[in-house]
């Protein structure tokens, strides 16, 4: 048994120059970065768009239910909001400015409104 590898028999190292030029390496890196951005960016845009429309619809239902005197609703994504990180629902058009109605969370879902149980014992 020999310590020499037969697949390397006859191999002579090159002259020390890189196999690819610096310009080609930079161009390949730019193409890879653009490709990764092109794959990730549509997903981020979709998440933000769907989250925004869901938060707006849920906020409109919350405001309609809890603040009937308000003229509108506004859903905003806040990092340091009163309800923590996520979508916050505010009323618009009330005397005294915007009022927080509900915290919708970082991924808003349909409105989970509190259920009113009618008083059937006294009726």
Buried (B, 14 or more C-beta within 10 A) or exposed (E): EEEEEEEEEEEEEEEEEEEEEEEEEEEEEEEEEEEEEEEEEEEEEEEEEEBBEBBBBBBBBBBBBBBEEBEEBBBBBBEEBEBEEBBBBBBBBBEEEBBEBBBBBEEBEEBEEEEEEEEEEEE
